[in-house]
Amino acid sequence: MNKKEEAVKLIKTKIKKETFLTYKEIAQITGYHPKYILKLKKEVLDGTVSFVHGNTNRVPANIMSEEERHKIIELYKKSNVSIRKFCKFYNSRSYSCIYNLLRKEGLLKSVK
């Protein structure tokens, strides 16, 4: 049972007056903030509690296309500059994004 399920169970027992726990104590038990416990209580009363995140199985909005991946790889293969200068030149993606792509492709020397 994860934290949210446990919190909902405790809130339901509190609503049914089967326990003497306060909402603050429920928050301490589950590790949530007391305001979030009150928000969960409202969701329990409305019947809108969801245990699955809303963005599950969605494609990220800023995902790099395969075409852009190949473009970055080919440009870096043709260049003689450092990864930092290449990232400043490309300027459309973050340093970490480009670095991770090039490292995954084996184009960067590993530092030990």
Rosetta blueprint (number, residue, H / E / L):
1 M L
2 N L
3 K H
4 K H
5 E H
6 E H
7 A H
8 V H
9 K H
10 L H
11 I H
12 K H
13 T H
14 K H
15 I H
16 K L
17 K L
18 E L
19 T L
20 F L
21 L L
22 T L
23 Y H
24 K H
25 E H
26 I H
27 A H
28 Q H
29 I H
30 T H
31 G L
32 Y L
33 H L
34 P H
35 K H
36 Y H
37 I H
38 L H
39 K H
40 L H
41 K H
42 K H
43 E H
44 V H
45 L H
46 D H
47 G L
48 T L
49 V L
50 S L
51 F L
52 V L
53 H L
54 G L
55 N L
56 T L
57 N L
58 R L
59 V L
60 P L
61 A L
62 N L
63 I L
64 M L
65 S L
66 E H
67 E H
68 E H
69 R H
70 H H
71 K H
72 I H
73 I H
74 E H
75 L H
76 Y H
77 K H
78 K H
79 S L
80 N L
81 V L
82 S L
83 I H
84 R H
85 K H
86 F H
87 C H
88 K H
89 F H
90 Y H
91 N L
92 S L
93 R L
94 S L
95 Y H
96 S H
97 C H
98 I H
99 Y H
100 N H
101 L H
102 L H
103 R H
104 K H
105 E L
106 G L
107 L L
108 L L
109 K L
110 S L
111 V L
112 K L
